[in-house]
Amino acid sequence: MADNPAWVKLALRLDGAGGATEFTLGEQLPEGKQTLWVNLDYTAEAAHDWLLAQARVPESAAEALSTPDTRPRAAEVGGGLLVYLRGVNLYPDARPEDMIAIRLWIKDNLIISTQKRQLFTVSEISDSLLKGDGPRSASQLLAWLTDGLTWRMEDVIERIEDLVGDCSDALEQKPDRALTHAISSVRRRSIALRRYLAPQREAINRLQGDARLDRDDAELIREAGDRLQRLVEDLDAARDQATLLQEEVFSVQNEAINDRMYLLAIISAIFLPLGFLTGLFGINIGGMPGVEDPDAFWWFVGFLGVISVLLLLWMMRLRWFGDRASKAVRLGRLGVLTKTNWLLRKK
């Protein structure tokens, strides 16, 4: 095993037949016809200094490989191909939308990549090289990397679609605050993922026509680009469905609030005149009717009851009752929620 500093994640010499051997990184990259792959931790100052000291690496490429904030793209830099890509974060207790960046600069038989957190796809490729069944060239390594990153995104997008389906089912049962938080979480994850997936799709499309790639490798990258295009479309559909669900939840909740306010208004309308009369007859002054009559209290209670009944009849005549059922109940009886969920899944 090569003795390299901690900021050197990988230093492999490809044999062109699917295998590779580790080598010790010196002050300068070794010369030769074999393809070299060096993967560094760009956050280490020593890694940046080493890149700047390399005769085979232009300063523009060294600076591009050390950039902390990246957006997926592919461009010509320093006579080589500079590629920024992102992969989903699949570490335990991590958020997949917190995507991990990798920077690559490829020129002739030299591959230099930098990253901070390790990608599972990179580890998978390096392990396959050490076992003798890895990529045979820089072109194939880039194709395998692009393909592997895209495949791992599919599981994440499928989980988001499943979450949207679960939220849709929960809307039929109980559109509570927990459901609102769940839908908001799905929307945030979708937005965060799309922030990098859309430009990565453009970067992959740019790679397809690069003359430095072999025909088979370009075809593999093209297939990865097609899959990524479908993933972006699925992500957009899931985000739109989550938006519709959130609007429906807000509508049901607002209707429930309106129903409660309506009920309170009816109660207030009934008890307002009753409260006025009880307050009026409760004043302690002379001349109040019925003060000397022992049955006056019961006459007064009966009078209040008659007023209450008359108010209820008046409200029923105005159709204040019967048309203000809960929206959730009306939607459930009419099957609107079921139809909405069917349409969402149909999309």
C-alpha positions in Angstrom: 0.0 0.0 0.0 1.3 3.4 -1.0 2.4 5.8 1.8 0.6 9.0 1.0 -0.5 12.0 3.2 -4.0 12.2 4.5 -5.1 14.7 1.8 -4.4 12.1 -0.9 -7.6 10.0 -1.1 -6.4 8.0 -4.1 -3.3 7.6 -6.2 -3.8 4.9 -8.8 -1.9 3.9 -12.0 -4.3 2.2 -14.4 -2.8 -0.7 -16.5 -5.3 -0.3 -19.4 -6.8 -3.8 -18.8 -9.2 -2.9 -16.0 -6.7 -3.0 -13.1 -4.7 -0.5 -11.2 -1.9 -0.3 -8.7 -1.4 2.3 -6.0 1.6 4.6 -6.1 3.2 7.1 -3.8 2.6 10.7 -4.8 5.8 12.7 -5.1 6.5 16.3 -5.6 5.8 15.8 -9.3 3.5 13.4 -11.1 5.4 10.5 -12.7 5.8 10.4 -16.4 4.7 7.5 -18.6 2.0 6.3 -20.9 -0.2 4.7 -18.2 -3.2 6.6 -17.1 -2.9 8.2 -13.6 -5.8 8.9 -11.3 -5.2 11.2 -8.3 -8.1 12.0 -6.0 -7.4 14.8 -3.4 -9.1 16.5 -0.5 -9.4 20.0 -1.8 -9.9 21.5 1.6 -6.3 20.7 2.6 -3.9 23.6 1.9 -1.2 21.1 1.1 -3.3 19.7 -1.7 -3.7 23.1 -3.2 0.0 23.8 -3.0 0.8 20.5 -4.6 -1.6 21.2 -7.5 0.0 24.6 -8.1 3.5 23.0 -8.1 2.6 20.5 -10.9 4.2 21.2 -14.3 1.5 19.2 -16.0 -1.4 21.0 -14.3 -2.0 24.6 -15.4 -2.8 27.2 -12.7 -6.3 27.7 -14.0 -7.0 24.0 -13.7 -5.4 23.9 -10.2 -7.6 26.8 -9.0 -10.7 25.2 -10.6 -10.0 21.9 -8.8 -9.8 23.8 -5.4 -13.0 25.8 -5.8 -15.2 25.2 -2.7 -18.6 26.1 -4.2 -19.4 24.4 -7.5 -22.3 24.0 -9.8 -22.4 21.0 -12.2 -20.8 21.9 -15.5 -18.4 20.7 -18.2 -15.9 23.1 -19.8 -12.5 23.4 -21.5 -9.9 24.6 -18.9 -6.1 24.6 -19.2 -6.2 22.4 -22.3 -8.1 19.7 -20.5 -11.7 18.8 -19.7 -13.0 20.2 -16.4 -16.1 18.5 -15.1 -18.1 19.4 -12.0 -20.6 16.7 -10.9 -22.8 16.1 -7.8 -23.9 12.9 -6.2 -26.6 12.2 -3.6 -25.5 11.8 0.0 -26.2 8.3 1.1 -24.4 8.3 4.4 -26.4 7.2 7.5 -28.5 10.0 9.1 -27.6 12.3 6.1 -30.0 14.1 3.8 -29.7 12.9 0.2 -30.4 16.4 -1.1 -27.2 17.5 0.7 -25.3 16.5 -2.5 -21.6 15.8 -2.5 -19.5 17.5 -5.1 -16.6 16.1 -7.1 -14.3 18.0 -9.5 -12.4 16.3 -12.3 -9.8 17.6 -14.7 -8.9 15.2 -17.5 -6.1 15.7 -20.0 -4.6 12.9 -22.1 -3.7 10.1 -19.6 -4.1 12.2 -16.4 -7.1 12.3 -14.2 -7.1 14.6 -11.2 -10.2 14.7 -9.0 -10.9 16.6 -5.8 -13.6 16.3 -3.2 -14.2 16.6 0.6 -16.7 13.9 1.4 -16.3 10.5 -0.3 -18.8 9.4 -2.8 -19.9 5.7 -2.8 -19.5 5.7 -6.6 -15.9 6.8 -6.4 -15.2 4.1 -3.8 -16.9 1.5 -6.0 -14.8 2.4 -9.0 -11.5 2.4 -7.1 -12.3 -1.0 -5.6 -13.1 -2.4 -9.0 -9.8 -1.1 -10.3 -7.9 -2.7 -7.5 -9.7 -6.0 -8.2 -8.9 -5.8 -11.9 -12.3 -5.3 -13.3 -12.5 -1.5 -13.5 -12.4 1.1 -16.2 -9.6 0.8 -18.8 -9.1 4.5 -19.6 -9.8 8.0 -18.5 -12.7 8.2 -20.9 -14.3 5.0 -19.5 -13.7 6.1 -15.9 -15.6 9.4 -16.5 -18.4 7.4 -18.1 -18.6 4.9 -15.2 -18.6 7.8 -12.7 -21.4 9.6 -14.6 -23.5 6.4 -14.9 -23.0 5.4 -11.2 -23.9 8.9 -9.9 -27.1 8.8 -12.0 -28.1 5.3 -10.9 -27.9 6.2 -7.2 -30.1 9.2 -7.8 -33.0 7.0 -9.0 -33.5 5.5 -5.6 -33.7 8.9 -3.9 -36.3 10.2 -6.5 -38.4 7.0 -6.1 -38.4 7.6 -2.3 -39.7 11.1 -2.9 -42.4 9.8 -5.2 -43.4 7.3 -2.5 -43.5 10.0 0.1 -45.9 12.0 -2.1 -48.1 9.0 -2.5 -48.1 8.5 1.3 -49.1 12.1 1.8 -51.9 11.7 -0.7 -53.2 8.7 1.2 -53.0 10.5 4.5 -55.0 13.4 3.1 -58.0 11.1 2.8 -57.6 10.1 6.5 -56.7 13.2 8.4 -55.3 16.4 7.0 -53.6 17.5 10.2 -50.5 19.6 10.9 -48.2 16.6 10.7 -49.3 16.1 7.1 -48.6 19.8 6.3 -45.0 19.4 7.7 -44.5 16.2 5.7 -45.6 17.8 2.4 -43.5 20.9 3.1 -40.5 18.6 3.7 -41.1 16.8 0.4 -41.2 20.1 -1.4 -38.0 21.3 0.2 -36.2 18.1 -0.7 -37.4 18.3 -4.3 -36.3 21.9 -4.7 -32.9 21.2 -3.2 -32.3 18.2 -5.5 -33.4 20.0 -8.6 -31.0 22.8 -7.9 -28.2 20.5 -8.9 -29.9 17.9 -11.1 -30.9 20.4 -13.8 -27.4 21.8 -14.4 -25.9 18.3 -14.1 -28.2 17.3 -16.9 -26.8 20.1 -19.0 -23.2 19.1 -18.1 -23.8 15.5 -19.2 -25.3 16.7 -22.5 -22.2 18.7 -23.0 -20.0 15.7 -22.4 -21.8 13.6 -25.0 -20.3 15.4 -27.9 -16.7 15.7 -26.5 -14.2 14.3 -29.0 -11.9 13.1 -26.2 -14.4 10.4 -25.2 -14.5 7.0 -26.9 -17.7 6.1 -28.8 -18.9 3.5 -26.3 -18.2 5.8 -23.4 -20.1 8.6 -25.0 -23.0 6.3 -25.5 -23.0 5.3 -21.8 -22.9 9.0 -20.9 -25.8 9.6 -23.3 -27.8 6.9 -21.6 -27.0 8.4 -18.2 -28.2 11.8 -19.5 -31.5 10.3 -20.7 -32.1 8.8 -17.3 -31.2 12.0 -15.6 -33.7 13.8 -17.9 -36.4 11.4 -16.8 -35.4 11.8 -13.1 -35.7 15.6 -13.4 -39.1 15.2 -15.0 -40.2 12.8 -12.2 -38.9 15.2 -9.6 -40.8 18.1 -11.2 -44.0 16.0 -11.2 -43.5 15.0 -7.6 -43.0 18.6 -6.6 -46.1 19.7 -8.5 -48.1 17.0 -6.8 -46.8 18.0 -3.4 -47.9 21.6 -4.2 -51.4 20.5 -5.1 -51.6 18.4 -2.0 -50.5 21.3 0.2 -53.1 23.6 -1.4 -55.8 20.9 -0.7 -54.7 20.6 2.9 -54.8 24.3 3.4 -58.2 24.5 1.8 -59.6 21.8 4.1 -58.1 23.4 7.2 -59.4 26.8 6.2 -62.8 25.4 5.6 -62.7 23.8 9.1 -61.8 27.1 10.6 -64.6 28.8 8.7 -67.1 26.2 10.0 -66.0 26.8 13.6 -66.3 30.6 13.1 -69.7 30.1 11.5 -70.9 28.0 14.4 -69.7 30.6 16.9 -71.5 33.3 14.9 -74.8 31.3 15.1 -74.4 30.8 18.9 -73.6 34.5 19.3 -76.7 35.4 17.3 -78.9 33.3 19.5 -77.5 34.4 22.8 -77.0 38.1 22.1 -80.7 39.0 22.5 -81.0 36.5 25.4 -78.0 38.1 27.1 -79.5 41.6 26.5 -82.8 40.6 28.2 -81.2 38.9 31.1 -79.0 41.9 31.6 -81.9 44.2 31.4 -84.0 42.3 33.9 -81.0 41.9 36.2 -80.7 45.6 37.0 -81.5 46.4 40.6 -83.9 49.4 40.3 -87.5 49.8 41.1 -90.4 49.4 38.7 -89.2 46.1 37.2 -92.2 44.1 36.0 -92.8 40.8 37.8 -90.9 41.6 40.9 -93.8 40.8 43.1 -95.0 37.8 41.1 -93.6 34.5 42.3 -94.1 32.9 38.9 -92.3 35.7 37.0 -89.0 33.8 36.8 -90.6 30.9 35.0 -92.6 33.2 32.7 -89.3 34.9 31.8 -87.5 31.6 31.2 -90.3 30.5 28.9 -90.2 33.8 27.1 -86.4 33.3 26.5 -87.1 29.8 25.2 -89.7 31.1 22.8 -87.3 33.7 21.5 -84.6 31.0 21.0 -87.0 28.8 19.0 -88.1 31.7 16.9 -84.5 32.6 16.2 -83.7 29.1 15.2 -86.7 28.9 12.9 -85.7 32.2 11.4 -82.2 30.9 10.7 -83.5 27.7 9.2 -85.8 29.7 6.9 -82.7 31.7 5.8 -80.9 28.3 5.2 -78.2 29.0 7.7 -78.1 25.3 8.4 -77.4 22.4 6.1 -75.2 24.1 3.6 -72.2 24.7 5.9 -71.1 21.1 6.3 -67.4 20.5 6.8 -65.5 20.7 3.5 -63.6 17.5 4.4 -66.9 15.7 4.9 -68.4 17.0 1.7 -65.2 16.1 -0.3 -65.2 12.6 1.3 -68.9 12.1 0.4 -68.5 13.3 -3.1 -65.3 11.3 -3.6 -63.3 14.4 -4.6 -60.3 13.5 -2.5 -60.2 10.0 -4.0 -60.4 11.5 -7.5 -57.7 14.0 -6.7 -55.4 11.3 -5.5 -56.1 9.3 -8.6 -55.2 12.2 -10.8 -52.0 12.9 -8.9 -50.9 9.3 -9.2 -51.9 9.3 -12.9 -49.5 12.1 -13.6 
